[in-house]
Amino acid sequence: MANADPLQRVDALLDDVLPPPHVRQQLRLAAGLTQQEVAEAVGVKRLAVARWELGQTHPRRPHRKAYVHLLKRLAERFPEAADPDSGMPTPASESRGSG
C-alpha cells in the first residue's frame, strides 16, 4: 500500500475503525446473532468475540477485516444500534444464555 495514493491510504485507515465495544454488541444483538454465529462467520472462537465486545482485546488481521465488514453491514441495516448512546434491548434469543 506504500505506493497507493495518499487518499486511498487515508480511506484504508478509516475503513478499519471499530466502533466502541458496547456498540459491537448492540449491532450483533439487533441482528439477532449469537457470539458463536459471529465467531464462525469471522473465523475465530466465540471467546474472541466475547472479548472484543468487552473491549478486552481487539481483532487482528485477517479477522479484523472480516469483523469490521460485518459491523459496517449491520450498522447499515440497524442504524439505531450503531448509536453509541442507544440502550438497545436484548432480544429474547439472547436471554436463553447462548452467545
C-alpha positions as a Markdown table, in Angstrom:
| # | Residue | x | y | z |
|---|---|---|---|---|
| 1 | Met | 0.0 | 0.0 | 0.0 |
| 2 | Ala | 3.1 | 2.3 | 0.2 |
| 3 | Asn | 2.6 | 3.1 | -3.5 |
| 4 | Ala | -1.1 | 3.9 | -3.1 |
| 5 | Asp | -2.5 | 7.4 | -3.5 |
| 6 | Pro | -2.5 | 9.2 | -0.1 |
| 7 | Leu | -6.3 | 9.5 | -0.2 |
| 8 | Gln | -6.6 | 5.7 | -0.6 |
| 9 | Arg | -4.2 | 5.2 | 2.4 |
| 10 | Val | -6.4 | 7.5 | 4.5 |
| 11 | Asp | -9.5 | 5.7 | 3.4 |
| 12 | Ala | -8.0 | 2.4 | 4.3 |
| 13 | Leu | -7.3 | 3.7 | 7.8 |
| 14 | Leu | -10.8 | 4.9 | 8.2 |
| 15 | Asp | -12.3 | 1.8 | 6.8 |
| 16 | Asp | -10.6 | -0.2 | 9.5 |
| 17 | Val | -12.0 | 1.7 | 12.5 |
| 18 | Leu | -14.0 | -0.4 | 15.0 |
| 19 | Pro | -17.0 | 1.0 | 16.9 |
| 20 | Pro | -16.8 | 1.0 | 20.7 |
| 21 | Pro | -17.2 | -2.4 | 22.3 |
| 22 | His | -20.7 | -1.9 | 23.5 |
| 23 | Val | -21.8 | -0.8 | 20.1 |
| 24 | Arg | -20.3 | -4.0 | 18.6 |
| 25 | Gln | -22.6 | -6.0 | 21.0 |
| 26 | Gln | -25.6 | -3.8 | 20.2 |
| 27 | Leu | -25.2 | -4.4 | 16.5 |
| 28 | Arg | -24.9 | -8.2 | 17.0 |
| 29 | Leu | -28.0 | -8.2 | 19.2 |
| 30 | Ala | -30.0 | -6.1 | 16.8 |
| 31 | Ala | -29.4 | -8.7 | 14.1 |
| 32 | Gly | -30.4 | -11.5 | 16.5 |
| 33 | Leu | -27.0 | -13.1 | 16.1 |
| 34 | Thr | -25.1 | -15.1 | 18.8 |
| 35 | Gln | -21.5 | -14.6 | 19.6 |
| 36 | Gln | -21.0 | -18.2 | 18.2 |
| 37 | Glu | -22.5 | -17.2 | 14.8 |
| 38 | Val | -20.3 | -14.2 | 14.5 |
| 39 | Ala | -17.3 | -16.2 | 15.5 |
| 40 | Glu | -18.0 | -18.8 | 12.9 |
| 41 | Ala | -18.5 | -16.2 | 10.2 |
| 42 | Val | -15.3 | -14.3 | 11.1 |
| 43 | Gly | -13.3 | -17.5 | 11.7 |
| 44 | Val | -12.5 | -17.2 | 15.4 |
| 45 | Lys | -13.6 | -18.8 | 18.6 |
| 46 | Arg | -16.6 | -17.5 | 20.5 |
| 47 | Leu | -14.4 | -16.3 | 23.3 |
| 48 | Ala | -12.6 | -13.9 | 21.0 |
| 49 | Val | -15.9 | -12.3 | 20.0 |
| 50 | Ala | -16.9 | -12.0 | 23.7 |
| 51 | Arg | -13.5 | -10.3 | 24.5 |
| 52 | Trp | -13.9 | -7.9 | 21.5 |
| 53 | Glu | -17.4 | -6.9 | 22.8 |
| 54 | Leu | -16.0 | -6.4 | 26.3 |
| 55 | Gly | -13.1 | -4.3 | 25.0 |
| 56 | Gln | -10.6 | -6.7 | 26.5 |
| 57 | Thr | -8.9 | -7.5 | 23.1 |
| 58 | His | -9.2 | -6.3 | 19.6 |
| 59 | Pro | -9.3 | -8.4 | 16.4 |
| 60 | Arg | -6.2 | -8.7 | 14.3 |
| 61 | Arg | -5.8 | -9.2 | 10.6 |
| 62 | Pro | -7.3 | -11.1 | 8.7 |
| 63 | His | -10.1 | -11.5 | 11.2 |
| 64 | Arg | -10.3 | -7.7 | 11.8 |
| 65 | Lys | -11.1 | -7.0 | 8.2 |
| 66 | Ala | -14.0 | -9.5 | 8.2 |
| 67 | Tyr | -15.3 | -8.3 | 11.6 |
| 68 | Val | -15.2 | -4.6 | 10.5 |
| 69 | His | -17.0 | -5.6 | 7.3 |
| 70 | Leu | -19.7 | -7.4 | 9.3 |
| 71 | Leu | -20.2 | -4.5 | 11.7 |
| 72 | Lys | -20.5 | -2.0 | 8.9 |
| 73 | Arg | -23.1 | -4.1 | 7.2 |
| 74 | Leu | -25.0 | -4.5 | 10.5 |
| 75 | Ala | -24.8 | -0.7 | 11.1 |
| 76 | Glu | -26.4 | -0.1 | 7.6 |
| 77 | Arg | -29.3 | -2.4 | 8.5 |
| 78 | Phe | -29.6 | -1.3 | 12.1 |
| 79 | Pro | -28.6 | 2.3 | 12.3 |
| 80 | Glu | -30.3 | 2.7 | 15.7 |
| 81 | Ala | -28.0 | 0.0 | 17.1 |
| 82 | Ala | -24.9 | 1.8 | 15.8 |
| 83 | Asp | -25.7 | 4.8 | 18.0 |
| 84 | Pro | -23.2 | 4.7 | 20.9 |
| 85 | Asp | -25.8 | 6.3 | 23.2 |
| 86 | Ser | -28.6 | 3.9 | 22.5 |
| 87 | Gly | -29.6 | 1.3 | 25.0 |
| 88 | Met | -30.7 | -1.5 | 22.7 |
| 89 | Pro | -32.8 | -4.1 | 24.5 |
| 90 | Thr | -31.6 | -7.6 | 24.4 |
| 91 | Pro | -33.7 | -9.9 | 22.1 |
| 92 | Ala | -35.3 | -13.0 | 23.6 |
| 93 | Ser | -32.8 | -15.2 | 21.8 |
| 94 | Glu | -30.0 | -13.8 | 24.0 |
| 95 | Ser | -31.9 | -14.4 | 27.2 |
| 96 | Arg | -31.6 | -18.2 | 26.6 |
| 97 | Gly | -27.9 | -18.0 | 27.6 |
| 98 | Ser | -26.5 | -18.7 | 24.2 |
| 99 | Gly | -23.9 | -16.4 | 22.8 |
